Each structure stands twice: as C-alpha cells, then as structure tokens.
C-alpha cells in the first residue's frame, strides 16, 4: 500500500489519494457492505445500514478513540459500482448535505487507487473533514491489508 496523500486542492477543498494493495472489487465491498464497513470505519457494532444506490439512505454511529459516539446519516447521490460514489452526509444546521466523493481506479497487479475528495464551507470544516477522511482511509488500508478482516 502506498500511503501517499495529496492534501488541499485549493479553497476549502481537499483530495486524498492512496494506492491500496487490493483489487477494486474488494475495496468496493469493504465500503458498501455494512459488516465490513463497520469493522474498518470505527462504527458501533450493529449501527451501520447502507442502501447503496442513488437516493438510498445510509446511517452509522461512529465511535471516536475517546469513546464518544457520533450518529451520522445521509444518502447516496451517485453510485457507479466499483468506480465512484458521491455520498451526502446530513449536517446539523445546514440546509443541504455535505458531499464527499470516493473514486476507485483499478491498477496493475490487483491494486486500487482511491481518491476521497470534498469541498467545505470553511477552513475549519475542511480541516475536520480531511482529518476524518484520513482516519477512514487509514482504517480501510488496515482492513484490506488483513489486520481486521479475520
């Protein structure tokens, strides 16, 4: 796995790019299967529901390292199997959801390039969401390397 990441792309946007030592189908399954997602994303057991289709809802309760729980909800804006997901996250106090894009590209040798990107309203929001996305990618990388699969 390559841990190379690119940070801020300008304004209040960021894009994180990694190369994972797993085929696209495995990465997709890890991101779209509730049991797998819950194991690598730091979700409370039994809290993940994913209806992975345009307009489909998702929810999970994320648990921070300090034990604090954060219930999250949203919906899928765009889904192209094994290629791309545009995911909306409901944000308290906001009229529209925060939008995150996940793009997958099959590389030689059964590897996958993943790019997670988002545009935020403020620099503070960008810093928080970029940190959260980095933690997601760290968890996904560890899961796909076998640390949490078994």
VOBA-1610 file (N, C-alpha, C; in pm, whole numbers, padded with zeros to 5 digits, always signed):
BEGIN
Unk+00084-00118+00000Unk+00000+00000+00000Unk+00088+00123+00000Unk+00053+00217-00083Unk+00119+00347-00082Unk+00037+00438+00007Unk+00102+00508+00097Unk+00030+00600+00185Unk+00040+00743+00137Unk+00085+00761+00014Unk+00096+00896-00041Unk-00041+00961-00042Unk-00046+01082+00008Unk-00169+01156+00010Unk-00144+01294-00045Unk-00241+01347-00114Unk-00235+01487-00153Unk-00338+01557-00068Unk-00303+01670-00017Unk-00393+01741+00073Unk-00478+01842-00002Unk-00477+01961+00045Unk-00564+02067-00005Unk-00547+02089-00153Unk-00659+02099-00223Unk-00657+02125-00367Unk-00686+02271-00398Unk-00714+02351-00298Unk-00743+02492-00319Unk-00872+02529-00251Unk-00882+02656-00208Unk-01003+02699-00139Unk-01025+02616-00015Unk-01146+02566+00002Unk-01179+02483+00116Unk-01205+02339+00071Unk-01130+02295-00028Unk-01143+02159-00081Unk-01019+02078-00048Unk-01035+01947-00048Unk-00921+01858-00034Unk-00945+01733-00117Unk-00836+01666-00150Unk-00841+01536-00217Unk-00731+01451-00155Unk-00767+01334-00107Unk-00672+01239-00050Unk-00662+01121-00145Unk-00541+01085-00182Unk-00518+00979-00281Unk-00427+00873-00218Unk-00468+00748-00231Unk-00385+00637-00183Unk-00390+00523-00284Unk-00285+00444-00280Unk-00283+00320-00356Unk-00295+00206-00256Unk-00396+00122-00276Unk-00424+00011-00186Unk-00384-00121-00251Unk-00330-00211-00172Unk-00292-00343-00222Unk-00411-00438-00218Unk-00513-00403-00294Unk-00635-00485-00303Unk-00705-00450-00433Unk-00772-00548-00494Unk-00847-00518-00618Unk-00967-00428-00590Unk-01011-00358-00692Unk-01125-00267-00681Unk-01246-00335-00618Unk-01278-00457-00660Unk-01396-00527-00607Unk-01389-00542-00455Unk-01270-00569-00401Unk-01254-00583-00256Unk-01272-00448-00186Unk-01218-00342-00246Unk-01232-00208-00189Unk-01380-00167-00190Unk-01447-00191-00302Unk-01588-00158-00314Unk-01670-00233-00209Unk-01646-00362-00196Unk-01719-00445-00100Unk-01695-00394+00043Unk-01571-00357+00074Unk-01541-00306+00208Unk-01618-00177+00238Unk-01639-00096+00134Unk-01706+00033+00153Unk-01858+00021+00148Unk-01911-00088+00089Unk-02055-00096+00066Unk-02126-00211+00139Unk-02055-00289+00216Unk-02113-00398+00295Unk-02115-00354+00441Unk-02233-00347+00503Unk-02242-00294+00639Unk-02146-00360+00738Unk-02135-00491+00736Unk-02048-00560+00832Unk-01902-00520+00812Unk-01858-00516+00686Unk-01719-00479+00660Unk-01696-00332+00692Unk-01784-00245+00644Unk-01770-00102+00670Unk-01759-00073+00820Unk-01845-00135+00897Unk-01844-00113+01041Unk-01713-00151+01106Unk-01648-00253+01055Unk-01523-00301+01114Unk-01406-00207+01088Unk-01399-00146+00971Unk-01283-00061+00942Unk-01308+00087+00964Unk-01435+00128+00968Unk-01466+00271+00977Unk-01485+00320+01121Unk-01474+00231+01217Unk-01489+00272+01356Unk-01633+00292+01400Unk-01724+00215+01340Unk-01866+00227+01373Unk-01902+00137+01490Unk-02002+00180+01565Unk-02054+00098+01674Unk-02114-00029+01615Unk-02091-00144+01676Unk-02145-00269+01624Unk-02296-00262+01603Unk-02342-00307+01487Unk-02483-00310+01456Unk-02544-00177+01414Unk-02463-00071+01405Unk-02520+00061+01375Unk-02520+00097+01227Unk-02456+00016+01143Unk-02439+00053+01003Unk-02552-00003+00917Unk-02616+00086+00842Unk-02716+00048+00741Unk-02678+00121+00612Unk-02664+00047+00502Unk-02622+00105+00375Unk-02715+00059+00264Unk-02785+00151+00201Unk-02868+00122+00084Unk-02797+00188-00035Unk-02698+00117-00088Unk-02604+00173-00184Unk-02666+00178-00324Unk-02738+00287-00348Unk-02797+00317-00478Unk-02831+00465-00476Unk-02840+00529-00592Unk-02875+00671-00592Unk-03005+00694-00517Unk-03002+00784-00421Unk-03118+00813-00338Unk-03130+00724-00216Unk-03050+00618-00210Unk-03053+00527-00096Unk-02995+00592+00028Unk-03049+00557+00143Unk-03005+00615+00270Unk-02895+00530+00333Unk-02815+00595+00417Unk-02716+00525+00498Unk-02717+00587+00637Unk-02674+00507+00734Unk-02655+00560+00869Unk-02554+00473+00942Unk-02487+00536+01037Unk-02394+00465+01124Unk-02368+00552+01245Unk-02320+00489+01348Unk-02277+00563+01467Unk-02127+00541+01479Unk-02052+00647+01455Unk-01907+00639+01462Unk-01865+00657+01607Unk-01761+00583+01647Unk-01711+00591+01783Unk-01568+00643+01779Unk-01546+00757+01842Unk-01415+00821+01847Unk-01323+00741+01940Unk-01192+00759+01925Unk-01098+00688+02013Unk-01125+00711+02162Unk-01183+00826+02197Unk-01214+00853+02338Unk-01347+00792+02383Unk-01416+00719+02290Unk-01540+00652+02322Unk-01665+00732+02292Unk-01651+00858+02254Unk-01767+00940+02222Unk-01832+00890+02094Unk-01965+00880+02092Unk-02039+00829+01978Unk-02100+00944+01898Unk-02094+00931+01765Unk-02148+01032+01674Unk-02240+00966+01573Unk-02373+00979+01591Unk-02465+00923+01493Unk-02458+01005+01363Unk-02446+00938+01250Unk-02439+01002+01120Unk-02545+00944+01028Unk-02601+01028+00941Unk-02698+00983+00843Unk-02670+01055+00711Unk-02724+01000+00605Unk-02710+01065+00475Unk-02770+00980+00366Unk-02733+01013+00243Unk-02783+00937+00129Unk-02678+00936+00019Unk-02697+00843-00074Unk-02608+00831-00188Unk-02662+00918-00302Unk-02579+01006-00354Unk-02617+01094-00463Unk-02593+01026-00597Unk-02478+00960-00608Unk-02440+00891-00732Unk-02367+00763-00695Unk-02396+00655-00767Unk-02330+00527-00743Unk-02299+00463-00878Unk-02172+00439-00904Unk-02128+00364-01022Unk-02044+00250-00966Unk-02100+00130-00965Unk-02037+00015-00899Unk-01891-00001-00938Unk-01808-00022-00836Unk-01664-00044-00850Unk-01589+00076-00908Unk-01653+00193-00915Unk-01588+00310-00975Unk-01602+00437-00891Unk-01726+00469-00849Unk-01748+00603-00793Unk-01873+00604-00704Unk-01860+00676-00592Unk-01973+00705-00505Unk-01968+00852-00468Unk-02081+00917-00478Unk-02096+01052-00427Unk-02193+01039-00310Unk-02143+01074-00191Unk-02214+01045-00067Unk-02248+01176+00004Unk-02376+01192+00036Unk-02419+01309+00113Unk-02427+01273+00260Unk-02377+01363+00344Unk-02387+01346+00489Unk-02469+01460+00545Unk-02575+01426+00618Unk-02657+01529+00679Unk-02574+01605+00781Unk-02580+01737+00774Unk-02503+01822+00864Unk-02598+01908+00946Unk-02592+01897+01080Unk-02681+01977+01164Unk-02668+02126+01131Unk-02781+02192+01118Unk-02781+02335+01094Unk-02760+02375+00949Unk-02745+02278+00859Unk-02724+02309+00719Unk-02844+02263+00636Unk-02878+02343+00537Unk-02992+02311+00451Unk-02962+02196+00356Unk-02836+02182+00318Unk-02801+02074+00224Unk-02690+01988+00284Unk-02682+01863+00240Unk-02582+01772+00296Unk-02440+01808+00251Unk-02343+01767+00332Unk-02202+01775+00293Unk-02179+01661+00193Unk-02109+01689+00085Unk-02090+01591-00022Unk-01945+01545-00026Unk-01925+01415-00021Unk-01793+01353-00033Unk-01795+01262-00155Unk-01688+01264-00232Unk-01676+01179-00349Unk-01566+01076-00325Unk-01596+00950-00358Unk-01500+00841-00349Unk-01485+00784-00489Unk-01362+00786-00542Unk-01336+00734-00676Unk-01233+00623-00668Unk-01259+00514-00742Unk-01172+00398-00745Unk-01121+00374-00885Unk-00995+00337-00896Unk-00935+00308-01026Unk-00850+00182-01012Unk-00879+00082-01095Unk-00803-00044-01093Unk-00664-00019-01151Unk-00563-00064-01079Unk-00424-00053-01124Unk-00370-00192-01154Unk-00257-00197-01220Unk-00191-00326-01246Unk-00158-00395-01114Unk-00151-00526-01119Unk-00111-00603-01002Unk-00219-00616-00896Unk-00345-00595-00933Unk-00454-00611-00837Unk-00459-00502-00732Unk-00406-00385-00763Unk-00408-00273-00670Unk-00517-00174-00712Unk-00551-00086-00620Unk-00655+00013-00644Unk-00606+00150-00600Unk-00629+00249-00685Unk-00609+00387-00642Unk-00744+00439-00595Unk-00745+00497-00476Unk-00867+00557-00422Unk-00842+00705-00401Unk-00940+00785-00440Unk-00935+00929-00416Unk-01063+00969-00343Unk-01047+01030-00227Unk-01158+01081-00148Unk-01146+01233-00150Unk-01253+01300-00192Unk-01247+01446-00202Unk-01374+01509-00148Unk-01360+01635-00108Unk-01473+01707-00053Unk-01445+01856-00060Unk-01549+01934-00078Unk-01541+02079-00070Unk-01622+02122+00051Unk-01563+02209+00131Unk-01625+02251+00256Unk-01652+02402+00254Unk-01732+02446+00349Unk-01769+02587+00357Unk-01663+02675+00421Unk-01584+02618+00512Unk-01483+02696+00584Unk-01353+02617+00596Unk-01246+02686+00630Unk-01118+02619+00651Unk-01126+02525+00770Unk-01199+02562+00874Unk-01213+02477+00993Unk-01286+02348+00958Unk-01394+02361+00880Unk-01468+02243+00838Unk-01380+02152+00752Unk-01304+02213+00663Unk-01214+02134+00579Unk-01114+02057+00665Unk-01055+02123+00763Unk-00957+02057+00849Unk-01019+01938+00921Unk-01141+01956+00974Unk-01208+01846+01045Unk-01243+01731+00951Unk-01301+01762+00836Unk-01343+01654+00746Unk-01224+01586+00681Unk-01119+01662+00654Unk-00998+01600+00598Unk-00936+01504+00700Unk-00935+01542+00826Unk-00885+01453+00930Unk-00971+01327+00939Unk-01103+01344+00933Unk-01193+01229+00938Unk-01174+01138+00818Unk-01157+01196+00699Unk-01134+01115+00578Unk-01001+01042+00585Unk-00900+01107+00642Unk-00770+01041+00659Unk-00783+00922+00753Unk-00860+00938+00860Unk-00882+00827+00952Unk-00958+00713+00883Unk-01057+00748+00799Unk-01128+00645+00722Unk-01032+00568+00633Unk-00947+00640+00560Unk-00852+00573+00471Unk-00752+00489+00548Unk-00710+00535+00665Unk-00620+00454+00749Unk-00689+00324+00789Unk-00815+00334+00832Unk-00890+00214+00871Unk-00911+00120+00755Unk-00946+00175+00639Unk-00966+00093+00519Unk-00838+00024+00479Unk-00727+00096+00482Unk-00597+00037+00445Unk-00562-00078+00537Unk-00582-00058+00667Unk-00553-00164+00762Unk-00643-00285+00742Unk-00770-00260+00719Unk-00866-00369+00696Unk-00827-00449+00573Unk-00796-00382+00464Unk-00764-00451+00339Unk-00630-00524+00346Unk-00542-00479+00434Unk-00414-00549+00447Unk-00428-00673+00535Unk-00548-00696+00586Unk-00572-00817+00663Unk-00573-00798+00812Unk-00543-00678+00860Unk-00535-00654+01005Unk-00669-00678+01073Unk-00781-00646+01003Unk-00911-00656+01070Unk-01007-00749+00994Unk-00962-00813+00888Unk-01052-00897+00808Unk-01093-01024+00879Unk-01000-01084+00949Unk-01029-01216+01007Unk-01114-01206+01132
//
